[in-house]
């Protein structure tokens, strides 16, 4: 049974502890060679004020792409025309969200094996697998991120661009005449909305992505030869 899936993720938690670990390994730009310049950069003196913090922040935000460090903040999926979505507050346990997701998949598919459909779906499946292992969540179904498009899952990016090809969901929507992403939020801004306490907007964005994935899938497969 097709399950159209999309997740949203946030960087490693808690933030202060994660950044403190990153700071231990932060190094100045390789173009710097003079000890006094390096020390000024590390201390944030003069024109280097805030430069080290920018590097730390950039590295920190990248942990949202790593299932060994980042966390799932929102999950949305669709079965037929029914859409399920949940977005947790930052202080709420990730394990509760993952358990809810596993139970909902089983319920909405009547315990039949889900066939996941998504844009770059390997990322979502791999991230979910890593988080479920870390949180010791037994899903009752496979998250086959190491499988093949068209066999173990359906990736709309591969369906359009081919193996190792890439196209953003937004650009694919525009090519197909499907309404693109909203102007106020994208994946890179999810953490900012979560920190601001606006998880409702993140949830809406997550649901919208799922609906777009289904629209892309339907459009691509409408011209498939039987």
N, C-alpha and C positions, 0 to 999 in steps of 0.2 A: 504493500500500500504506500502510495506517495505521501511523504511528509515534507512539506516545504519549510525549511528551517533557517533561522538566523539568530546569532547571539551577539551581545555587546559585552565588552570586557573592560576592566579597569586595571591600573598598575598594581604592583605588589603592595600589600598592606601588612602592618601599618606604615603610613607614608614616611614618617620621621625615621623610623628604624631602617627602612629600605634605602632611604637617601644617605643615611650615615654609612651604610655598607658600601654604597656606590662611591662615596667621597673618599674612602680609603684607597681606591684604585684610580682616582682621577689624576690625569697627567696633563700638563700644559701642551699647547700645539707643538708639533714636531719641528716647526720652523724656529722655535726658540732655542738658543744655545747658551746665552750668557746667564750665569748663575743669578745675577741680580735681577734680570728680567724675569726669569722663571720664578724667583721668590716673590716678585711684585705681582705676578699673575696669580700665584697660589694664595697670596694674602689679599688680593683684590684691591691693590693700591692704585691710586690715580686713574688712568684711563682703563685699567683692567678691572675696575669695580664691577662686580656682578658677572664677570665672564665665567668664572668657575661654576657659579650657581646655575648659569645657563646650560653648561655642559652636564651638570648633575641632573637638572630637570629634564633635559632631552633624553638622557640615558634612562631616567626613571620612567618616563612615559612609554618608552619602548618595551618595558616589562609587561605592558598590557597585551603584547603580541606573543608572549611566552607562557605557555600553560604551566610551566614549572614555577612561575613566579606570580603572574597576574591572576585575576579572579574573574569569574562570570558575574556580571551585574544584572543582565537581562536576557531572557530567552523568549522567543516567539516562534510558533510553528503553526502551519495550517494543514488540516486534513479535509479534503474536499473544499467546502466553503466555510468551514468552521475554523476560526482562528483562536488559538490559546496564547496567552502572553502573561508573563510575570516579570516585574522589575523590583529588586529588593533595595531597601535603604542600605547605606554603607555599613551601618552597625549591625545589620541582620546577618545571621550565619549563611555563608555560601552553601553549606551542606543542605540547608532547608530548601533552597531554590533548586538544587540538583535533584534532591529526592522528589520534589514536586514535579519537576520535568519528567523524571523517569516514570512516575505513576501516571502522569497525564498522557504520555506516549502510549503506555500499555492500555489505558482506558479508551483513548480515542481511536486506536487501531484494533480494538478488540483482541489484543495480545498477538496480532499478526506481525510478522517481521516488518519493521518500517524500512522503506526505501527512501533515503534522504535525498532531497533536492535543494540545491542552494548555489549561490554565486561564490566560487572559490570554496566550496563546501568542505574541502579537505581541511582547511584551517579550522572551521567550526567543529568538525568531528574530532580532530586531533586535540584541540583545546579542551573540549568536553571530556574526552577520554582521560587526559592528564589530570584534570580537576577531579574527576570521579575516582581515579586511582588514589590521588592524594587525600581526598575526603572519605575514602573507603565506601563509596556508593555503588551498590549493585543495581545496575539498570535493568537487567532482564532482557536486554537486546544488545546487538553489536553496534559499535561506533567505528565503522570500517575505514578509517582515514588512510590506511595503507592500500586500499583497494583500487579498483579501476573505474573510471568514468564510464557510464553506460552498463556496468555490470554490478558493482557493489554500491554505487551511488550515482547521482546525476549532477554534474557540475555545469551550470549554464555558461560559465566562462570558457570551459573547454569545448562545450558544444558549439560555441561561436568561434573561438579563436584557435582551437586545436590544442594538441598536447604541447605544453610549455609556452603556449601563446597567452597573452594577457589583454584584457580590456576591463575597465572599471564597470561596475554595475550601472553607474550613472551614464556613462558614455554609451553603453549598450541600450539603455532605455531610450536615450535620445535618438539613436540610430533606428530604433524600432517604432518611434513615435509614441513611446510610453512616457508619462510624466516623470521627470527626473527627481533627484533628491531635493529636499527643501533647502532653502538658502541659509537657515539659521543653525543647522546642525549637520554634522557628519561624524564618521567614526573617530576622527582626531579630536572632536570636541566633546565626546561623551563624558570623559573624566571631568571636564569643566562643569558640565550640567549636574553630574552626580555630586561634586563637591559643593555646588550651590544649592543642593537639596531638591533639584527639579528632576526627580526620577520619572515623573509623569511624562515629561517631554521625551526622555530616553525611551520609555516604553512605547510611546506613539511612533517614534522613529523606527524602533525595532519592528513593530507591526507593519509599518509602511514598507519596510524592506522585504518582509515576507510576501506581502501582496505583490510587490514588483517582481520578485523571483517567480511567483506563480504565473504572472502575466508574461514574463519572458519565456518560461518553459512552454506555456500554451502556444505562444506565437511561433517559437522555433519548431515545435512538433506539429503545428497545423499544416506545414508544408512537407512533412516527412513522408517519403514513399512507403506505402504499405507492402 
